[in-house]
Amino acid sequence: MQDGIITLNPRSGLNQDRRTRAGRSAGKKHRKRVRPLNVREREIFLGTIQGQWLGPLFRNDGGCGLRPGEAYALRPFDVDLKTRKIHVHRSVKD
């Protein structure tokens, strides 16, 4: 538009970019506030699921800082019990 090649801005009908102030405030309406568990809540949760088939997954997530998609995509050969390391090579999308 500034060079006079086009007369209409192709972005004029789109929502504001999230990098702008208007875009950030518009995005806040739809965001949910995430509040992680505190230490006491985490211990209660882990105690409740102890012995359940997903128990090791949640215990591992809390101790390693893996994203949920990374934890779900783990395979047995990704975990090295000798060196106590987890190799993250993939992730699962929702």
PDB file as gemmi writes it, atoms N, CA and C in Angstrom:
CRYST1    1.000    1.000    1.000  90.00  90.00  90.00 P 1                      
ATOM      1  N   MET A   1       0.819  -1.181   0.000  1.00  0.00           N  
ATOM      2  CA  MET A   1       0.000   0.000   0.000  1.00  0.00           C  
ATOM      3  C   MET A   1       0.867   1.249   0.000  1.00  0.00           C  
ATOM      4  N   GLN A   2       1.914   1.246   0.800  1.00  0.00           N  
ATOM      5  CA  GLN A   2       2.766   2.430   0.897  1.00  0.00           C  
ATOM      6  C   GLN A   2       3.450   2.747  -0.424  1.00  0.00           C  
ATOM      7  N   ASP A   3       3.750   1.719  -1.208  1.00  0.00           N  
ATOM      8  CA  ASP A   3       4.416   1.930  -2.499  1.00  0.00           C  
ATOM      9  C   ASP A   3       3.432   2.208  -3.624  1.00  0.00           C  
ATOM     10  N   GLY A   4       2.132   2.151  -3.342  1.00  0.00           N  
ATOM     11  CA  GLY A   4       1.128   2.424  -4.355  1.00  0.00           C  
ATOM     12  C   GLY A   4       0.850   1.261  -5.281  1.00  0.00           C  
ATOM     13  N   ILE A   5       1.333   0.063  -4.957  1.00  0.00           N  
ATOM     14  CA  ILE A   5       1.125  -1.106  -5.817  1.00  0.00           C  
ATOM     15  C   ILE A   5      -0.273  -1.673  -5.615  1.00  0.00           C  
ATOM     16  N   ILE A   6      -0.732  -1.706  -4.359  1.00  0.00           N  
ATOM     17  CA  ILE A   6      -2.080  -2.191  -4.071  1.00  0.00           C  
ATOM     18  C   ILE A   6      -2.850  -1.076  -3.372  1.00  0.00           C  
ATOM     19  N   THR A   7      -4.180  -1.134  -3.455  1.00  0.00           N  
ATOM     20  CA  THR A   7      -4.990  -0.065  -2.854  1.00  0.00           C  
ATOM     21  C   THR A   7      -5.650  -0.480  -1.550  1.00  0.00           C  
ATOM     22  N   LEU A   8      -5.681  -1.780  -1.267  1.00  0.00           N  
ATOM     23  CA  LEU A   8      -6.333  -2.283  -0.068  1.00  0.00           C  
ATOM     24  C   LEU A   8      -5.373  -3.171   0.706  1.00  0.00           C  
ATOM     25  N   ASN A   9      -5.340  -3.004   2.009  1.00  0.00           N  
ATOM     26  CA  ASN A   9      -4.479  -3.813   2.872  1.00  0.00           C  
ATOM     27  C   ASN A   9      -5.089  -5.212   3.003  1.00  0.00           C  
ATOM     28  N   PRO A  10      -4.391  -6.277   2.569  1.00  0.00           N  
ATOM     29  CA  PRO A  10      -4.952  -7.632   2.659  1.00  0.00           C  
ATOM     30  C   PRO A  10      -5.201  -8.083   4.087  1.00  0.00           C  
ATOM     31  N   ARG A  11      -4.547  -7.480   5.072  1.00  0.00           N  
ATOM     32  CA  ARG A  11      -4.722  -7.859   6.476  1.00  0.00           C  
ATOM     33  C   ARG A  11      -5.845  -7.107   7.157  1.00  0.00           C  
ATOM     34  N   SER A  12      -6.476  -6.193   6.470  1.00  0.00           N  
ATOM     35  CA  SER A  12      -7.463  -5.329   7.119  1.00  0.00           C  
ATOM     36  C   SER A  12      -8.634  -6.107   7.721  1.00  0.00           C  
ATOM     37  N   GLY A  13      -8.995  -7.239   7.167  1.00  0.00           N  
ATOM     38  CA  GLY A  13     -10.111  -8.012   7.689  1.00  0.00           C  
ATOM     39  C   GLY A  13      -9.731  -9.041   8.724  1.00  0.00           C  
ATOM     40  N   LEU A  14      -8.456  -9.199   8.992  1.00  0.00           N  
ATOM     41  CA  LEU A  14      -7.990 -10.211   9.944  1.00  0.00           C  
ATOM     42  C   LEU A  14      -7.936  -9.656  11.352  1.00  0.00           C  
ATOM     43  N   ASN A  15      -7.923 -10.564  12.347  1.00  0.00           N  
ATOM     44  CA  ASN A  15      -7.752 -10.153  13.746  1.00  0.00           C  
ATOM     45  C   ASN A  15      -6.378  -9.541  13.934  1.00  0.00           C  
ATOM     46  N   GLN A  16      -6.263  -8.751  14.966  1.00  0.00           N  
ATOM     47  CA  GLN A  16      -4.978  -8.140  15.286  1.00  0.00           C  
ATOM     48  C   GLN A  16      -3.963  -9.226  15.616  1.00  0.00           C  
ATOM     49  N   ASP A  17      -2.738  -8.976  15.298  1.00  0.00           N  
ATOM     50  CA  ASP A  17      -1.643  -9.894  15.618  1.00  0.00           C  
ATOM     51  C   ASP A  17      -1.460  -9.925  17.131  1.00  0.00           C  
ATOM     52  N   ARG A  18      -1.114 -11.084  17.693  1.00  0.00           N  
ATOM     53  CA  ARG A  18      -0.922 -11.211  19.145  1.00  0.00           C  
ATOM     54  C   ARG A  18       0.250 -10.376  19.648  1.00  0.00           C  
ATOM     55  N   ARG A  19       1.132  -9.971  18.759  1.00  0.00           N  
ATOM     56  CA  ARG A  19       2.268  -9.162  19.205  1.00  0.00           C  
ATOM     57  C   ARG A  19       1.875  -7.722  19.480  1.00  0.00           C  
ATOM     58  N   THR A  20       0.695  -7.308  19.029  1.00  0.00           N  
ATOM     59  CA  THR A  20       0.244  -5.946  19.281  1.00  0.00           C  
ATOM     60  C   THR A  20      -0.548  -5.903  20.576  1.00  0.00           C  
ATOM     61  N   ARG A  21      -0.716  -4.731  21.129  1.00  0.00           N  
ATOM     62  CA  ARG A  21      -1.462  -4.585  22.371  1.00  0.00           C  
ATOM     63  C   ARG A  21      -2.910  -5.052  22.193  1.00  0.00           C  
ATOM     64  N   ALA A  22      -3.532  -4.691  21.073  1.00  0.00           N  
ATOM     65  CA  ALA A  22      -4.915  -5.099  20.824  1.00  0.00           C  
ATOM     66  C   ALA A  22      -5.014  -6.616  20.703  1.00  0.00           C  
ATOM     67  N   GLY A  23      -4.043  -7.238  20.059  1.00  0.00           N  
ATOM     68  CA  GLY A  23      -4.057  -8.688  19.900  1.00  0.00           C  
ATOM     69  C   GLY A  23      -3.885  -9.415  21.214  1.00  0.00           C  
ATOM     70  N   ARG A  24      -3.023  -8.894  22.084  1.00  0.00           N  
ATOM     71  CA  ARG A  24      -2.809  -9.531  23.383  1.00  0.00           C  
ATOM     72  C   ARG A  24      -4.054  -9.434  24.253  1.00  0.00           C  
ATOM     73  N   SER A  25      -4.702  -8.280  24.258  1.00  0.00           N  
ATOM     74  CA  SER A  25      -5.892  -8.131  25.103  1.00  0.00           C  
ATOM     75  C   SER A  25      -7.046  -8.972  24.570  1.00  0.00           C  
ATOM     76  N   ALA A  26      -7.142  -9.134  23.239  1.00  0.00           N  
ATOM     77  CA  ALA A  26      -8.197  -9.972  22.659  1.00  0.00           C  
ATOM     78  C   ALA A  26      -7.959 -11.430  23.008  1.00  0.00           C  
ATOM     79  N   GLY A  27      -6.710 -11.871  23.031  1.00  0.00           N  
ATOM     80  CA  GLY A  27      -6.387 -13.262  23.338  1.00  0.00           C  
ATOM     81  C   GLY A  27      -6.621 -13.619  24.791  1.00  0.00           C  
ATOM     82  N   LYS A  28      -6.582 -12.640  25.692  1.00  0.00           N  
ATOM     83  CA  LYS A  28      -6.755 -12.913  27.113  1.00  0.00           C  
ATOM     84  C   LYS A  28      -8.155 -13.397  27.436  1.00  0.00           C  
ATOM     85  N   LYS A  29      -9.131 -13.041  26.623  1.00  0.00           N  
ATOM     86  CA  LYS A  29     -10.504 -13.446  26.883  1.00  0.00           C  
ATOM     87  C   LYS A  29     -10.654 -14.958  26.848  1.00  0.00           C  
ATOM     88  N   HIS A  30      -9.884 -15.627  26.011  1.00  0.00           N  
ATOM     89  CA  HIS A  30     -10.056 -17.052  25.791  1.00  0.00           C  
ATOM     90  C   HIS A  30      -9.036 -17.908  26.529  1.00  0.00           C  
ATOM     91  N   ARG A  31      -8.074 -17.297  27.189  1.00  0.00           N  
ATOM     92  CA  ARG A  31      -7.049 -18.074  27.896  1.00  0.00           C  
ATOM     93  C   ARG A  31      -7.547 -18.507  29.258  1.00  0.00           C  
ATOM     94  N   LYS A  32      -7.195 -19.719  29.614  1.00  0.00           N  
ATOM     95  CA  LYS A  32      -7.497 -20.202  30.954  1.00  0.00           C  
ATOM     96  C   LYS A  32      -6.269 -19.976  31.818  1.00  0.00           C  
ATOM     97  N   ARG A  33      -6.497 -19.637  33.044  1.00  0.00           N  
ATOM     98  CA  ARG A  33      -5.382 -19.438  33.965  1.00  0.00           C  
ATOM     99  C   ARG A  33      -4.918 -20.804  34.462  1.00  0.00           C  
ATOM    100  N   VAL A  34      -3.645 -21.092  34.271  1.00  0.00           N  
ATOM    101  CA  VAL A  34      -3.081 -22.371  34.703  1.00  0.00           C  
ATOM    102  C   VAL A  34      -2.408 -22.170  36.051  1.00  0.00           C  
ATOM    103  N   ARG A  35      -2.778 -22.996  37.017  1.00  0.00           N  
ATOM    104  CA  ARG A  35      -2.157 -22.928  38.333  1.00  0.00           C  
ATOM    105  C   ARG A  35      -1.603 -24.300  38.656  1.00  0.00           C  
ATOM    106  N   PRO A  36      -0.282 -24.430  38.715  1.00  0.00           N  
ATOM    107  CA  PRO A  36       0.303 -25.733  39.031  1.00  0.00           C  
ATOM    108  C   PRO A  36      -0.018 -26.144  40.463  1.00  0.00           C  
ATOM    109  N   LEU A  37       0.072 -27.441  40.701  1.00  0.00           N  
ATOM    110  CA  LEU A  37      -0.155 -27.955  42.049  1.00  0.00           C  
ATOM    111  C   LEU A  37       0.959 -27.491  42.974  1.00  0.00           C  
ATOM    112  N   ASN A  38       0.609 -27.194  44.225  1.00  0.00           N  
ATOM    113  CA  ASN A  38       1.660 -26.916  45.195  1.00  0.00           C  
ATOM    114  C   ASN A  38       2.168 -28.264  45.724  1.00  0.00           C  
ATOM    115  N   VAL A  39       3.169 -28.241  46.578  1.00  0.00           N  
ATOM    116  CA  VAL A  39       3.809 -29.476  47.048  1.00  0.00           C  
ATOM    117  C   VAL A  39       2.800 -30.386  47.749  1.00  0.00           C  
ATOM    118  N   ARG A  40       1.968 -29.826  48.601  1.00  0.00           N  
ATOM    119  CA  ARG A  40       0.996 -30.630  49.345  1.00  0.00           C  
ATOM    120  C   ARG A  40      -0.018 -31.272  48.394  1.00  0.00           C  
ATOM    121  N   GLU A  41      -0.544 -30.486  47.444  1.00  0.00           N  
ATOM    122  CA  GLU A  41      -1.509 -31.009  46.482  1.00  0.00           C  
ATOM    123  C   GLU A  41      -0.892 -32.110  45.619  1.00  0.00           C  
ATOM    124  N   ARG A  42       0.362 -31.923  45.245  1.00  0.00           N  
ATOM    125  CA  ARG A  42       1.053 -32.930  44.415  1.00  0.00           C  
ATOM    126  C   ARG A  42       1.193 -34.253  45.176  1.00  0.00           C  
ATOM    127  N   GLU A  43       1.573 -34.173  46.449  1.00  0.00           N  
ATOM    128  CA  GLU A  43       1.726 -35.391  47.254  1.00  0.00           C  
ATOM    129  C   GLU A  43       0.392 -36.100  47.446  1.00  0.00           C  
ATOM    130  N   ILE A  44      -0.682 -35.345  47.648  1.00  0.00           N  
ATOM    131  CA  ILE A  44      -2.016 -35.953  47.792  1.00  0.00           C  
ATOM    132  C   ILE A  44      -2.399 -36.649  46.490  1.00  0.00           C  
ATOM    133  N   PHE A  45      -2.178 -35.969  45.372  1.00  0.00           N  
ATOM    134  CA  PHE A  45      -2.514 -36.545  44.068  1.00  0.00           C  
ATOM    135  C   PHE A  45      -1.718 -37.828  43.818  1.00  0.00           C  
ATOM    136  N   LEU A  46      -0.401 -37.782  44.036  1.00  0.00           N  
ATOM    137  CA  LEU A  46       0.428 -38.967  43.788  1.00  0.00           C  
ATOM    138  C   LEU A  46       0.065 -40.116  44.720  1.00  0.00           C  
ATOM    139  N   GLY A  47      -0.307 -39.794  45.961  1.00  0.00           N  
ATOM    140  CA  GLY A  47      -0.741 -40.839  46.886  1.00  0.00           C  
ATOM    141  C   GLY A  47      -2.047 -41.476  46.456  1.00  0.00           C  
ATOM    142  N   THR A  48      -2.915 -40.675  45.864  1.00  0.00           N  
ATOM    143  CA  THR A  48      -4.211 -41.174  45.414  1.00  0.00           C  
ATOM    144  C   THR A  48      -4.078 -42.113  44.224  1.00  0.00           C  
ATOM    145  N   ILE A  49      -3.162 -41.821  43.313  1.00  0.00           N  
ATOM    146  CA  ILE A  49      -3.030 -42.642  42.102  1.00  0.00           C  
ATOM    147  C   ILE A  49      -1.992 -43.749  42.245  1.00  0.00           C  
ATOM    148  N   GLN A  50      -1.400 -43.888  43.425  1.00  0.00           N  
ATOM    149  CA  GLN A  50      -0.401 -44.938  43.618  1.00  0.00           C  
ATOM    150  C   GLN A  50      -1.033 -46.302  43.361  1.00  0.00           C  
ATOM    151  N   GLY A  51      -0.369 -47.111  42.570  1.00  0.00           N  
ATOM    152  CA  GLY A  51      -0.877 -48.424  42.221  1.00  0.00           C  
ATOM    153  C   GLY A  51      -1.741 -48.430  40.973  1.00  0.00           C  
ATOM    154  N   GLN A  52      -2.108 -47.263  40.472  1.00  0.00           N  
ATOM    155  CA  GLN A  52      -2.875 -47.167  39.231  1.00  0.00           C  
ATOM    156  C   GLN A  52      -1.919 -47.266  38.052  1.00  0.00           C  
ATOM    157  N   TRP A  53      -2.425 -47.634  36.891  1.00  0.00           N  
ATOM    158  CA  TRP A  53      -1.552 -47.838  35.735  1.00  0.00           C  
ATOM    159  C   TRP A  53      -0.923 -46.544  35.235  1.00  0.00           C  
ATOM    160  N   LEU A  54      -1.541 -45.385  35.474  1.00  0.00           N  
ATOM    161  CA  LEU A  54      -0.957 -44.113  35.057  1.00  0.00           C  
ATOM    162  C   LEU A  54      -0.079 -43.484  36.142  1.00  0.00           C  
ATOM    163  N   GLY A  55       0.000 -44.120  37.294  1.00  0.00           N  
ATOM    164  CA  GLY A  55       0.793 -43.584  38.397  1.00  0.00           C  
ATOM    165  C   GLY A  55       2.232 -43.262  38.025  1.00  0.00           C  
ATOM    166  N   PRO A  56       2.968 -44.214  37.416  1.00  0.00           N  
ATOM    167  CA  PRO A  56       4.355 -43.918  37.050  1.00  0.00           C  
ATOM    168  C   PRO A  56       4.491 -42.754  36.067  1.00  0.00           C  
ATOM    169  N   LEU A  57       3.524 -42.600  35.173  1.00  0.00           N  
ATOM    170  CA  LEU A  57       3.570 -41.492  34.220  1.00  0.00           C  
ATOM    171  C   LEU A  57       3.502 -40.147  34.946  1.00  0.00           C  
ATOM    172  N   PHE A  58       2.557 -39.994  35.857  1.00  0.00           N  
ATOM    173  CA  PHE A  58       2.425 -38.731  36.573  1.00  0.00           C  
ATOM    174  C   PHE A  58       3.588 -38.497  37.535  1.00  0.00           C  
ATOM    175  N   ARG A  59       4.083 -39.557  38.170  1.00  0.00           N  
ATOM    176  CA  ARG A  59       5.237 -39.397  39.066  1.00  0.00           C  
ATOM    177  C   ARG A  59       6.451 -38.950  38.263  1.00  0.00           C  
ATOM    178  N   ASN A  60       6.635 -39.518  37.090  1.00  0.00           N  
ATOM    179  CA  ASN A  60       7.743 -39.156  36.212  1.00  0.00           C  
ATOM    180  C   ASN A  60       7.609 -37.715  35.725  1.00  0.00           C  
ATOM    181  N   ASP A  61       6.401 -37.313  35.313  1.00  0.00           N  
ATOM    182  CA  ASP A  61       6.186 -35.950  34.822  1.00  0.00           C  
ATOM    183  C   ASP A  61       6.571 -34.917  35.869  1.00  0.00           C  
ATOM    184  N   GLY A  62       6.140 -35.144  37.076  1.00  0.00           N  
ATOM    185  CA  GLY A  62       6.420 -34.168  38.133  1.00  0.00           C  
ATOM    186  C   GLY A  62       7.885 -34.075  38.487  1.00  0.00           C  
ATOM    187  N   GLY A  63       8.617 -35.157  38.356  1.00  0.00           N  
ATOM    188  CA  GLY A  63      10.024 -35.158  38.723  1.00  0.00           C  
ATOM    189  C   GLY A  63      10.963 -34.720  37.621  1.00  0.00           C  
ATOM    190  N   CYS A  64      10.541 -34.848  36.384  1.00  0.00           N  
ATOM    191  CA  CYS A  64      11.438 -34.577  35.250  1.00  0.00           C  
ATOM    192  C   CYS A  64      11.128 -33.292  34.507  1.00  0.00           C  
ATOM    193  N   GLY A  65       9.946 -32.767  34.657  1.00  0.00           N  
ATOM    194  CA  GLY A  65       9.584 -31.557  33.945  1.00  0.00           C  
ATOM    195  C   GLY A  65       9.234 -31.772  32.489  1.00  0.00           C  
ATOM    196  N   LEU A  66       8.836 -32.997  32.146  1.00  0.00           N  
ATOM    197  CA  LEU A  66       8.435 -33.262  30.770  1.00  0.00           C  
ATOM    198  C   LEU A  66       7.082 -32.624  30.489  1.00  0.00           C  
ATOM    199  N   ARG A  67       6.893 -32.199  29.263  1.00  0.00           N  
ATOM    200  CA  ARG A  67       5.581 -31.749  28.833  1.00  0.00           C  
ATOM    201  C   ARG A  67       4.702 -32.989  28.687  1.00  0.00           C  
ATOM    202  N   PRO A  68       3.376 -32.837  28.834  1.00  0.00           N  
ATOM    203  CA  PRO A  68       2.506 -34.016  28.721  1.00  0.00           C  
ATOM    204  C   PRO A  68       2.686 -34.780  27.418  1.00  0.00           C  
ATOM    205  N   GLY A  69       2.782 -34.089  26.298  1.00  0.00           N  
ATOM    206  CA  GLY A  69       2.954 -34.759  25.008  1.00  0.00           C  
ATOM    207  C   GLY A  69       4.247 -35.542  24.922  1.00  0.00           C  
ATOM    208  N   GLU A  70       5.305 -35.032  25.572  1.00  0.00           N  
ATOM    209  CA  GLU A  70       6.581 -35.748  25.587  1.00  0.00           C  
ATOM    210  C   GLU A  70       6.481 -37.004  26.444  1.00  0.00           C  
ATOM    211  N   ALA A  71       5.800 -36.892  27.577  1.00  0.00           N  
ATOM    212  CA  ALA A  71       5.656 -38.048  28.464  1.00  0.00           C  
ATOM    213  C   ALA A  71       4.818 -39.143  27.816  1.00  0.00           C  
ATOM    214  N   TYR A  72       3.740 -38.766  27.129  1.00  0.00           N  
ATOM    215  CA  TYR A  72       2.878 -39.760  26.480  1.00  0.00           C  
ATOM    216  C   TYR A  72       3.604 -40.482  25.355  1.00  0.00           C  
ATOM    217  N   ALA A  73       4.556 -39.821  24.729  1.00  0.00           N  
ATOM    218  CA  ALA A  73       5.251 -40.411  23.582  1.00  0.00           C  
ATOM    219  C   ALA A  73       6.455 -41.256  23.975  1.00  0.00           C  
ATOM    220  N   LEU A  74       6.790 -41.314  25.264  1.00  0.00           N  
ATOM    221  CA  LEU A  74       7.945 -42.113  25.684  1.00  0.00           C  
ATOM    222  C   LEU A  74       7.734 -43.590  25.387  1.00  0.00           C  
ATOM    223  N   ARG A  75       8.809 -44.243  25.033  1.00  0.00           N  
ATOM    224  CA  ARG A  75       8.809 -45.694  24.804  1.00  0.00           C  
ATOM    225  C   ARG A  75       9.835 -46.308  25.747  1.00  0.00           C  
ATOM    226  N   PRO A  76       9.734 -47.592  26.020  1.00  0.00           N  
ATOM    227  CA  PRO A  76      10.655 -48.209  26.986  1.00  0.00           C  
ATOM    228  C   PRO A  76      12.132 -47.979  26.671  1.00  0.00           C  
ATOM    229  N   PHE A  77      12.509 -47.990  25.397  1.00  0.00           N  
ATOM    230  CA  PHE A  77      13.929 -47.815  25.067  1.00  0.00           C  
ATOM    231  C   PHE A  77      14.378 -46.360  25.189  1.00  0.00           C  
ATOM    232  N   ASP A  78      13.460 -45.428  25.463  1.00  0.00           N  
ATOM    233  CA  ASP A  78      13.839 -44.034  25.694  1.00  0.00           C  
ATOM    234  C   ASP A  78      14.354 -43.815  27.118  1.00  0.00           C  
ATOM    235  N   VAL A  79      14.107 -44.763  27.992  1.00  0.00           N  
ATOM    236  CA  VAL A  79      14.498 -44.637  29.393  1.00  0.00           C  
ATOM    237  C   VAL A  79      15.720 -45.519  29.646  1.00  0.00           C  
ATOM    238  N   ASP A  80      16.807 -44.891  30.093  1.00  0.00           N  
ATOM    239  CA  ASP A  80      18.042 -45.619  30.409  1.00  0.00           C  
ATOM    240  C   ASP A  80      18.160 -45.703  31.929  1.00  0.00           C  
ATOM    241  N   LEU A  81      17.850 -46.862  32.490  1.00  0.00           N  
ATOM    242  CA  LEU A  81      17.848 -47.027  33.942  1.00  0.00           C  
ATOM    243  C   LEU A  81      19.253 -47.004  34.533  1.00  0.00           C  
ATOM    244  N   LYS A  82      20.254 -47.400  33.769  1.00  0.00           N  
ATOM    245  CA  LYS A  82      21.623 -47.401  34.289  1.00  0.00           C  
ATOM    246  C   LYS A  82      22.142 -45.990  34.513  1.00  0.00           C  
ATOM    247  N   THR A  83      21.938 -45.121  33.524  1.00  0.00           N  
ATOM    248  CA  THR A  83      22.428 -43.738  33.644  1.00  0.00           C  
ATOM    249  C   THR A  83      21.376 -42.806  34.222  1.00  0.00           C  
ATOM    250  N   ARG A  84      20.161 -43.339  34.446  1.00  0.00           N  
ATOM    251  CA  ARG A  84      19.036 -42.560  34.982  1.00  0.00           C  
ATOM    252  C   ARG A  84      18.733 -41.352  34.106  1.00  0.00           C  
ATOM    253  N   LYS A  85      18.691 -41.592  32.789  1.00  0.00           N  
ATOM    254  CA  LYS A  85      18.388 -40.537  31.835  1.00  0.00           C  
ATOM    255  C   LYS A  85      17.197 -40.938  30.969  1.00  0.00           C  
ATOM    256  N   ILE A  86      16.434 -39.923  30.577  1.00  0.00           N  
ATOM    257  CA  ILE A  86      15.328 -40.120  29.654  1.00  0.00           C  
ATOM    258  C   ILE A  86      15.665 -39.358  28.380  1.00  0.00           C  
ATOM    259  N   HIS A  87      15.589 -40.031  27.262  1.00  0.00           N  
ATOM    260  CA  HIS A  87      15.887 -39.413  25.970  1.00  0.00           C  
ATOM    261  C   HIS A  87      14.564 -39.067  25.288  1.00  0.00           C  
ATOM    262  N   VAL A  88      14.305 -37.777  25.125  1.00  0.00           N  
ATOM    263  CA  VAL A  88      13.057 -37.306  24.528  1.00  0.00           C  
ATOM    264  C   VAL A  88      13.306 -37.070  23.043  1.00  0.00           C  
ATOM    265  N   HIS A  89      12.659 -37.890  22.198  1.00  0.00           N  
ATOM    266  CA  HIS A  89      12.837 -37.789  20.755  1.00  0.00           C  
ATOM    267  C   HIS A  89      11.570 -37.405  20.027  1.00  0.00           C  
ATOM    268  N   ARG A  90      10.425 -37.449  20.701  1.00  0.00           N  
ATOM    269  CA  ARG A  90       9.158 -37.207  20.025  1.00  0.00           C  
ATOM    270  C   ARG A  90       8.156 -36.630  21.006  1.00  0.00           C  
ATOM    271  N   SER A  91       7.038 -36.172  20.473  1.00  0.00           N  
ATOM    272  CA  SER A  91       5.958 -35.641  21.281  1.00  0.00           C  
ATOM    273  C   SER A  91       4.635 -35.976  20.615  1.00  0.00           C  
ATOM    274  N   VAL A  92       3.587 -36.023  21.396  1.00  0.00           N  
ATOM    275  CA  VAL A  92       2.251 -36.293  20.890  1.00  0.00           C  
ATOM    276  C   VAL A  92       1.448 -35.012  20.990  1.00  0.00           C  
ATOM    277  N   LYS A  93       0.739 -34.669  19.924  1.00  0.00           N  
ATOM    278  CA  LYS A  93      -0.136 -33.493  19.971  1.00  0.00           C  
ATOM    279  C   LYS A  93      -1.520 -33.898  20.415  1.00  0.00           C  
ATOM    280  N   ASP A  94      -2.229 -32.951  21.054  1.00  0.00           N  
ATOM    281  CA  ASP A  94      -3.616 -33.201  21.471  1.00  0.00           C  
ATOM    282  C   ASP A  94      -4.498 -33.383  20.274  1.00  0.00           C  
TER     283      ASP A  94                                                      
END                                                                             
